[in-house]
Amino acid sequence: MTQSTLGFRKYPSTRNIAPRTTQRWLEGKRIDDDIGSPELWRVHNDLYDLTDFIEHHPGGADWLRITRGTDITEAFEAHHPNIAVAHAVLRKYRVREATTPRNSPFTFEPDGFYATFRSRAWPIIQALRKGGANDAKNASSITSPSMRHVTDTLAASFVVLMVLACVTGAYSSWLSRVLTLAAGGALALATISAHNFFHQADNWRMYVFDLSLLSSYDWRISHALSHHIFPNTVYDVEISALEPMLCFLPTPKTPLQRYGVWLYSLLLYAILLPVQFLAKCLVAVRARVAPVAGQPPPLPLRPENALPFVELALCIVLCGSLSAGLGTWLLMHLACSWLFAFVGLIAAHHHPDLWHDGDDPKYESRDWGIQQIAAVRDRVDVSGRLWLVATMFGDHTLHHLLPTIDHAMLPALYPVLQQTCREFNVDCQQSDILTMAIGKYRQYAKVTPTRNTKPPCG
């Protein structure tokens, strides 16, 4: 594939350059957005200097530091449900009009699907934050006690199971190994639940995500700024980073990639997180010891990146030996990786009926909200149950449309989503876990893009 069927002006500059890291994706986005200045930010057709606002940004300084020199239109629109206030603040920092067209094809027309849905959702969100429902007790609350309880319980369960695994046989007994696998499972579920928090303003629970071999900072780039903004497109780094082992776009594939993946993916899921973690550590060390010309600097190492090493040290101390502690720690993270990858890849996006770049667009409109829905399918056997929603990437359509809104608040927004979908003739798709699990393998095997007529919207 050399271009997007959705209408991006440029094919990602760094998409086919290995390794496909988040830092390389950012490097490519700055090139492709071509906003005219590496020190400014673009929103729609204007450039802004947000330097003096970085430390005052309510969501945290990292969001602005990461995105300097890029077009942040989609992130700005999606991350600020109270868009009127956000625009009022933004106007203070305007520098000039942009001189080049946007690379992204997405639109946010005032009378379009997404703007209409968001305007209807915001009063409900305000009521929830004032304590009207879902346990949000005050107007300044962003997270709900219900979600905090889910995440805290899972994180505590992981710690308890890890300690028990270490002290009941030091990796030599069947009970210890069962407890180690259970600890890995609890860690995977805690990690999925914690993803709710790194989408939001800086908070300590986002670092529960870092108890796994993943990084909340990296995932704010790969997940929040890439996948969430450009799902199933050539700009979705969560698709490109898995290639050529896991290929979701409808492009030519070998028989091994189409059908052998049914077997080798089961092993790949277990080593996916450990390999990424090891690669991150090696890249960080090499970049500081022997920098490679032409390679972008690695993302900075942060204090939370040390959490897995703290776990390893604790396992070694509790097990009483280096080999037993290392074995317990590694088996735990292999189990975590397998469950996290398995759940994530059947969450919402990969089924032949969902749009993937290469397919004809499902709709004529390039409204950002409509294109989100074209690439998402909710699972009815997950929705409505907070523990399942939190640990299975549930209520995924609403989560994509309003990523900063706490998962516990999303169910109250279904009526306005359904109303808006009816008015704009948009199919908000639903399925079940089994269908999505089978659909994932069908999408692996898909090589022929979907050709279809595009119904009108609006």
Summary of the structure (lengths in Angstrom):
residues: 458
radius of gyration: 21.9
end to end distance: 31.0
largest distance: 67.2
contacts: 1507
relative contact order: 0.14
helix: 56%
strand: 4%
